[in-house]
Amino acid sequence: MRLRQDQSIRESLFAFLLTRILIFAVLITVPYVKILPPNDPYINLEGAQIARQLRKTFAQADTNHYMGIAQEGYAREPFDINSRRSQTYAFFPLLPMLLWVLRQTTSDAMLWGAALCNLFFFLSLVLLYRLTVEFGYGDSVARRTIFYVAAFPVSYFFSAPFTESIFLFFAVGSFYFAKRERWWIAGIFGLFGSATRLTAVLLLPALLVLSWQMYRSLQIRKILGLLLIPFGLFAYMFFSWRMTGNAFAFLHASAAWGRKPSLFIFGPLFTYLIHPYEIVAGWHFNLLNACCALLCFFAIYVLVRRREWALALYTLMSVVLPLSTGVLQSLERYTMGFFPVFIALAITARSEHTDQAIRLVFVFLLGIMTLVYTIGLAMALS
């Protein structure tokens, strides 16, 4: 009864179900669309092997690498950037470990992995709603925040075996428990986050700033638990060293995927803004990625204006990190994990017309991008 009365759960369930129904309706029906002469659409789901089709749709891009690691493990051999087995070290271990567990306990790790990611996403929305309220914003801002996350144009990544939903859960959870002064739990959440994605180590400086805002001094004994945050990364580095002799295998492997350090961090964004005509180039959906970068910087401006220093710093560091690799690729995916962006967007969308416009644009683009993802075009997979 209390669960049904909990507004964070009710609002999160609404945003979750509405957007997931849209996504899975597209995932299930699009593969069975046929065009019969003269140009008439025909859809027949009788006898459709929906589970098989979902497996085929999910088995794209990074998901194949995570499933491969779950099945075969990481390579025990000297690191070689030209080796496909060595290149898998670019993928952090928490999701492959969860998929490995599913392989031992279920007959369908792909679909159960998707179900697990959906569960993490729903829990992320609940925590994000509560976190927004903890920061002093009302239920209306919290409601808009979680809807914008759920309806973000590429939020189908939250429902497939990718790291997006898991990372969001641990990042939001770390902030939430820190805000509630449960620093050890915040540190544990951050630890699991840094075993999921490198960006999670940025939680440590952001939460140190948050603690300073809360206490107006550095209360080391209270916030000692935050030091746990980078140990997920440290554990992976130690494992990589034992397996390959290279503790920084994840960084060197990333270079094989086109991500190399760049001194001019705004170079990729400026290059596109100066020459905006190449909207899509293979894996690079330049227009959407550039819009996401601009959205992040707009959010930073809003958060700084409201003196939300911890949220602003976390967003700034999070967007600078991928931009410093010299490419815009996948920035739309990363933006989904920068949850302060959606809090800032919800703060500015107080007008009903603005809110409805954002919802309309997001839901429309979500439908289009889910369609593109379903048919396997590279621009929706990066």
Secondary structure, DSSP 8 states (H G I E B T S, - for coil): -HHHH-HHHHHHHHHHHHHHHHHHHHHHHGGGEEEETTTEEEE--TT--HHHHHHHHHSSTHHHHHHHHHHH-S--S---TT-HHHHGGGS-SHHHHHHHHHHHH-S-HHHHHHHHHHHHHHHHHHHHHHHHHHTT--HHHHHHHHHHHHTSTTGGGGGTTSSHHHHHHHHHHHHHHHHTT-HHHHHHHHHHHHTT-GGGGGHHHHHHHHHHHHHSS--HHHHGGGGGTTHHHHHHHHHHHHHHS-TTHHHHHHHHTT----S-TTHHHHHHHHSTT--EETTEEHHHHHHHHHHHHHHHHHHHHTT-HHHHHHHHHHHHHHHTTT--TTHHHHHHH-THHHHHHHHH--SHHHHHHHHHHHHHHHHHHHHHHHTT-GGGT-
